[in-house]
Amino acid sequence: MRISKLDDFTSPMIELEQYTTKGNLAARWIRLAKDMGDIPMGCTVADLGCGTGVLGLGALFCGASNAIMIDIDQSALDIVYNNAGSEGFSKNIEIICSDVAAVTLEHTDLILCNPPWGTQKMGADAPFLEAIRNAGVPAYMLHSSDAKHVAARFDSWGWHVHEVFSAQFDLGSSHTHHTRRRVMTQATLWRLLPPDATSPDRS
């Protein structure tokens, strides 16, 4: 309920594939990560391509101490700042307006990411995959269920790759090219653990 009450995009940009991760899906995602032991009390999470901040703030709701919010869209980050303030987390977030390829993630325990899926620009998700690899920490990534390269790419890098669940992703009617009232697509949540993880089931 807290996630669902956060402010959403006012003018989402199709070129950035700005779609909100709805409250019920975000809550399921964050709760599962918490139950798996990937959001311990006091940890720092990074929300790559954070949009309005539902994932990073959701992690704060579940016990994380700090959330690094990274997005290339300053207007989205303004919404993140307002959402954090309304929930009393202004001092628990770090806001970075940047392409993820230019960010070095240090002192980060977990990455949460719903990247652009590449429907508008082929390969738009590649910098996000590389950022996760370079950070070398556990990550949860939501991606189109049609995307076969996510598991293949991380597997080739020696990561532990686990399909957590698949669910309907609600695209809403955010953009003018959506002629129907609601547009749904299938999405898969991946749990990605670096090669040096002691166990692929580190719960």
C-alpha positions as a printed Julia matrix, in Angstrom:
203×3 Matrix{Float64}:
  0.0     0.0     0.0
  2.85    2.4     0.78
  4.47    1.75   -2.58
  1.17    2.21   -4.41
  0.68    5.62   -2.8
  3.99    7.01   -4.13
  3.78    9.7    -6.81
  4.0     8.4   -10.38
  5.37    9.89  -13.62
  3.57   12.99  -14.79
  4.86   12.87  -18.38
  6.6     9.53  -19.01
  9.03    9.53  -21.94
  8.58    6.72  -24.44
 12.19    7.03  -25.63
 13.35    6.1   -22.12
 10.71    3.36  -21.83
  9.42    4.9   -18.6
  6.87    2.52  -17.13
  6.05    2.3   -13.44
  6.54   -0.98  -11.61
  3.11   -1.26   -9.99
  2.81   -1.51   -6.23
  1.69   -5.14   -6.02
  4.52   -6.38   -8.26
  7.14   -4.18   -6.58
  6.02   -5.34   -3.14
  6.18   -9.01   -4.18
  9.67   -8.43   -5.6
 11.01   -6.6    -2.55
  9.41   -8.97   -0.04
 10.91  -11.96   -1.81
 14.37  -10.36   -1.88
 14.01   -9.68    1.84
 12.96  -13.26    2.56
 15.93  -14.54    0.55
 18.27  -12.61    2.84
 19.34  -10.14    0.16
 18.02   -7.04    1.99
 19.55   -7.34    5.46
 18.94   -4.61    7.99
 21.23   -1.64    7.42
 22.25   -2.52    3.86
 22.69   -0.15    0.92
 20.78   -0.8    -2.3
 21.19    0.79   -5.71
 18.14    1.31   -7.91
 19.4     1.51  -11.51
 17.12    3.47  -13.82
 15.07    4.19  -10.73
 12.26    6.15  -12.37
 10.06    7.37   -9.51
 11.95    5.26   -6.98
  9.48    2.52   -6.09
 12.12   -0.22   -5.81
 14.71    1.7    -3.81
 12.08    3.11   -1.49
 10.5    -0.32   -1.16
 13.86   -1.64    0.05
 13.99    1.17    2.62
 10.53    0.15    3.79
 11.95   -3.36    4.37
 14.98   -2.38    6.44
 17.67   -1.09    4.08
 19.45    1.96    5.47
 20.36    3.71    2.24
 19.24    3.73   -1.38
 21.25    5.08   -4.3
 18.79    6.34   -6.91
 20.24    6.54  -10.41
 18.41    7.83  -13.47
 19.21    9.9   -16.52
 15.95   11.87  -16.2
 16.12   14.72  -13.7
 12.34   15.16  -13.7
 11.95   11.56  -12.52
 14.55   12.14   -9.82
 12.58   15.17   -8.62
  9.66   12.79   -8.06
 11.99   10.4    -6.21
 13.07   13.22   -3.92
  9.47   14.17   -3.16
  8.47   10.55   -2.58
 11.39   10.02   -0.22
 10.53   13.18    1.67
  6.9    12.21    2.08
  7.99    8.89    3.6
 10.63   10.39    5.88
 13.59    9.05    3.91
 15.17   12.25    2.61
 18.39   11.51    4.51
 18.48    7.87    3.39
 18.76    8.43   -0.35
 21.53    9.5    -2.68
 20.3    10.85   -6.0
 22.52   10.6    -9.07
 21.44   12.02  -12.43
 23.57   10.07  -14.88
 23.71    7.34  -17.48
 24.34    4.13  -15.54
 27.43    3.47  -17.7
 29.14    6.46  -16.08
 28.44    5.45  -12.47
 30.79    3.44  -10.26
 28.84    1.56   -7.6
 30.89    1.32   -4.43
 29.67    0.33   -0.97
 26.55   -1.22   -2.5
 25.11   -4.49   -1.17
 22.31   -5.11   -3.66
 21.14   -3.84   -7.03
 17.49   -3.55   -8.06
 16.78   -2.9   -11.7
 13.91   -2.69  -14.15
 15.88   -1.46  -17.17
 14.61   -0.34  -20.56
 13.88   -3.58  -22.39
 15.1    -2.35  -25.74
 11.71   -2.01  -27.41
 12.51    1.54  -28.49
 16.29    1.24  -28.91
 17.93   -2.12  -29.39
 20.54   -2.81  -26.73
 19.27   -0.13  -24.37
 19.55   -2.6   -21.49
 23.23   -3.43  -22.16
 24.7    -0.69  -19.9
 22.53   -1.95  -17.04
 23.77   -5.53  -17.42
 27.36   -4.27  -17.53
 26.82   -2.07  -14.46
 25.6    -5.09  -12.49
 28.55   -7.16  -13.66
 31.03   -4.43  -12.74
 29.51   -3.91   -9.3
 29.87   -7.62   -8.51
 27.04   -7.74   -5.97
 23.72   -9.62   -5.94
 21.06   -8.13   -8.17
 17.41   -8.53   -9.06
 16.44   -7.58  -12.6
 12.98   -7.48  -14.14
 12.96   -7.97  -17.9
 10.69   -9.08  -20.7
 10.04  -12.81  -20.59
 10.89  -12.85  -24.3
 14.45  -11.7   -23.57
 16.68  -14.77  -23.67
 19.95  -12.88  -23.54
 19.77  -11.91  -19.86
 20.32  -15.42  -18.51
 22.73  -16.26  -21.33
 24.86  -13.17  -20.73
 25.23  -13.63  -16.99
 25.75  -17.36  -17.37
 28.63  -16.64  -19.77
 30.14  -14.38  -17.1
 30.03  -17.21  -14.56
 27.19  -15.74  -12.51
 24.52  -17.8   -10.74
 21.28  -17.09  -12.61
 17.86  -17.91  -11.2
 14.42  -17.26  -12.6
 12.45  -16.11   -9.56
  8.99  -15.7   -11.07
  7.13  -14.52  -14.14
  4.16  -12.18  -13.94
  2.01   -9.86  -15.98
  3.57   -6.41  -16.21
  1.07   -3.6   -16.46
  2.14   -0.98  -18.99
 -1.04    0.94  -18.28
 -1.93    3.48  -20.93
  1.0     5.77  -20.22
  1.93    6.62  -23.79
  0.05    7.89  -26.79
  0.84    4.79  -28.89
 -1.24    2.71  -26.48
 -4.68    2.67  -28.06
 -6.25    0.29  -25.56
 -7.09    1.29  -22.01
 -4.51   -1.08  -20.51
 -1.57   -2.92  -22.03
 -0.12   -6.03  -20.37
  3.01   -8.0   -21.15
  4.86  -10.89  -19.52
  7.9   -10.09  -17.39
 10.42  -12.28  -15.59
 12.3   -11.45  -12.41
 15.88  -12.72  -12.34
 18.06  -13.19   -9.25
 21.68  -12.71  -10.26
 24.51  -13.72   -7.94
 28.19  -13.03   -8.71
 30.63  -15.89   -9.29
 32.11  -15.65   -5.8
 28.75  -16.11   -4.07
 29.09  -19.0    -1.62
 25.87  -20.59   -2.79
 23.29  -19.86   -5.48
 20.66  -20.21   -2.75
 22.28  -17.96   -0.17
 19.1   -17.55    1.86
